[in-house]
Amino acid sequence: MSDTSVQPVGESTPGLSQLERVTSTFTAPSKTFTDIKNGHKAWWLPFLIYVVLGYVFFFAANSKIGMRQIMENQIHLSPKAEEQMQALTPEQREGRMKISTYVTEGIFLATPVFLIVMGLIISGVMLGTINFGFGGRAKFGSMLSVWMYAMLPSIFKTLLGIVVIYAGAAPESFNIKNFAPTNVGAFLNPLEVGPAIYSLATSIDIVTIWTLVLVGIGTATVAGVKRSSGYIAAFGWWILVVLIGTGWNAAFS
C-alpha cells in the first residue's frame, strides 16, 4: 500500500499567490506559513511594500519635520549626548550635526539593504534556534520568507507615523525612534522617566508583539515543531534583546 502522505511537495505544487499570502498573513497566518513550508517562498511583494512605505515615511519626515530638527530632538532626549554637544565649540557642534544628519539620511536611503541584512541575520538566528534547540527541520529560505511576511504588521505602524506627521506633529517634539502611539513609551516623557524605563516601555509594543506571534507560528510551521516551541524561540530572543537594550540605554543615554 502506498503512503501518499510522504510525497514531497515543492514549487511545482499550486500554491497561493504572493498577494494571497500577504492577505492571509492578517486573516489566516497558518495558511500563509503552510504555503511557505510547501515550497512557495517568494517574498518580493512584502519586501517591496516595506521599501515603498519606508521611502514615503522618509519623504514625510524630511519635508514636514526636517532631518536637522529630528537629530536635534534625539540629542535633546539623551542627557549625556546633550552634555557632550554643549561641551563642543559652535563650529564643532555644527560639524557634528551635519554628519549626524547625513548618516540618518543615508540610513533611510539604504532601507532595502538594511531590510535584507536584518532578514538574513534574524532568519539565521531563528533557524539555528528552532533546529538545534527544538529539533526542527526548517530550511533557511523558508525562515527568511517567514520573517518577511511576519513583518507585515509593521506597515500599520509606518502608516500611522505618516498620518501623525501630516496631522501636524510638533517638529520640536517628534521622536524618530518612537513615532507612532503603538507602545507604552509613546505616552511617557523620556526625560521624566529616564532612559531605562523609557526603553523598556517602548518595547511593550502591540505591533512588535503581533509580529512575534506571527514569527512563532511561522517558525513552528516550517520547522515541523509544536507552536509553543516557535513562541518560545521568538519571544525568548525578544526578551533578551529588550534586556540588553534597556541596559545599554541606562548606561549610555
Secondary structure, 3 states (H helix, E strand, C coil): CCCHHHCCCCCCCCCCCHHHHHHHHHHCHHHHHHHHHCCCCCCHHHHHHHHHHHHHHHHHHHHHCCHHHHHHHHHHCCHHHHHHHHCCCHHHHHHHHHHHHHHHHHHHHCHHHHHHHHHHHHHHHHHHHHHHHHCCCCCHHHHHHHHHHHCCCHHHHHHHHHHHHHCCCCHHHCCCCCCCCCEHHHHCCHHHHCHHHHHHHHHCEHHHHHHHHHHHHHHHHHHCCCHHHHHHHHHHHHHHHHHHHHHHHHHHC
